[in-house]
C-alpha cells in the first residue's frame, strides 16, 4: 500500500570489545528527566523512566536539536524544536515531523553509576512496502 512497515529487527553496530562509559550518578538523574553525556560522538542522552535507565541519540532525527533538553513524559521524549516525540526505550519516532528512529544504546547500573555502551548503537530497521 506504499506505506512504511516497522520491523522488529535492529541494525546494530557492535564493537569487538565493549566500551562502557560512565554517564552520571543515579543521583544526578531524577525520574522523568534526561541528561546529555559529555564527550560522546554522536551525542548520547540518558533518561530515567521511574528508576529504569535508557540511552538514545541526543540529536532529533528530524532536525539538529538536543533531545535531552526536551519534555519527558513516561517513556517518551518530545523534541522542543518541532515537538516530534520518540520512545526512549526503542528509539522509535512516534509523532511527526520525525519519521526516522534514533539510535539506542545498552545501559547498566553499577555502584550507583549509570554506564552506557557507547560503541553499541542500534537502530530499528524499516523497509518500504
Secondary structure as UniProt FT lines:
FT   STRAND          4..12
FT   STRAND          20..25
FT   HELIX           26..28
FT   TURN            31..32
FT   STRAND          33..37
FT   TURN            38..39
FT   STRAND          44..49
FT   TURN            50..51
FT   STRAND          52..57
FT   TURN            68..69
FT   STRAND          71..73
FT   TURN            74..75
FT   STRAND          76..78
FT   TURN            80..82
FT   STRAND          85..87
FT   TURN            88..90
FT   TURN            96..97
FT   STRAND          104..105
FT   STRAND          107..110
FT   TURN            111..112
FT   STRAND          113..117
FT   TURN            118..119
FT   STRAND          122..128
//
